Amino acid sequence: MEYDSGSELATDDPPAKDGNARLIKDYRVTGDHIDLREFYFSNQEYYRKLEQLKKAHLQTMAELELMYRKKLDLKGVSAADSTDRTNL
């Protein structure tokens, strides 16, 4: 995505309160037709990537938990003992 620094804007143009106006360079400044398909596919790509990251995160957390449980087993500490410490 291309970001606009605002240098091309007229000086009498008030800044956007939420900052979203900077995100879409060409559409806000000009009165051109906005191709909504571009936004739709952009949103699709965003949420597809978000789902990939969620799955990777869950897999990583499961692997870390498994490693932690193995470490506890090697030390001879049961998982129930470790939860008692977290409740303190």
VENBEL-V287282 format. One record per residue. N is the residue number from 0. RES is the residue in one small letter. SS is DSSP state (~ for helix, > for strand, _ for the rest). D_LAST is the distance of its C-alpha to the last C-alpha in Angstrom with 2 decimals. Layout:
N|RES|SS|D_LAST, N|RES|SS|D_LAST
//
This chain:
0|m|_|47.74, 1|e|_|49.91, 2|y|_|48.78, 3|d|_|51.23, 4|s|_|50.98, 5|g|_|53.09, 6|s|_|55.99, 7|e|_|58.37, 8|l|_|57.78, 9|a|_|60.22, 10|t|_|59.28, 11|d|_|59.74, 12|d|_|57.16, 13|p|_|54.05, 14|p|_|50.72, 15|a|_|48.53, 16|k|_|45.62, 17|d|_|43.21, 18|g|_|44.51, 19|n|~|45.37, 20|a|~|49.04, 21|r|~|48.67, 22|l|_|47.36, 23|i|_|50.65, 24|k|~|53.36, 25|d|~|56.62, 26|y|~|56.04, 27|r|~|55.15, 28|v|~|57.92, 29|t|_|60.70, 30|g|_|61.68, 31|d|_|61.77, 32|h|_|60.81, 33|i|_|57.14, 34|d|_|56.76, 35|l|~|53.88, 36|r|~|53.85, 37|e|~|52.53, 38|f|~|49.52, 39|y|~|49.05, 40|f|~|49.03, 41|s|~|46.86, 42|n|~|44.27, 43|q|~|44.66, 44|e|~|44.06, 45|y|~|41.00, 46|y|~|39.33, 47|r|~|40.44, 48|k|~|38.82, 49|l|~|35.65, 50|e|~|35.45, 51|q|~|36.05, 52|l|~|33.22, 53|k|~|30.82, 54|k|~|31.88, 55|a|~|31.56, 56|h|~|28.04, 57|l|~|26.97, 58|q|~|28.71, 59|t|~|27.10, 60|m|~|23.55, 61|a|~|24.51, 62|e|~|25.92, 63|l|~|22.86, 64|e|~|20.66, 65|l|~|23.35, 66|m|~|23.45, 67|y|~|19.71, 68|r|~|20.06, 69|k|~|23.16, 70|k|~|21.50, 71|l|~|18.84, 72|d|~|21.82, 73|l|~|23.74, 74|k|~|21.08, 75|g|_|20.91, 76|v|_|17.27, 77|s|_|16.96, 78|a|~|15.29, 79|a|~|13.40, 80|d|~|11.83, 81|s|~|10.71, 82|t|~|9.15, 83|d|~|7.00, 84|r|~|5.61, 85|t|~|5.49, 86|n|_|3.81, 87|l|_|0.00
//
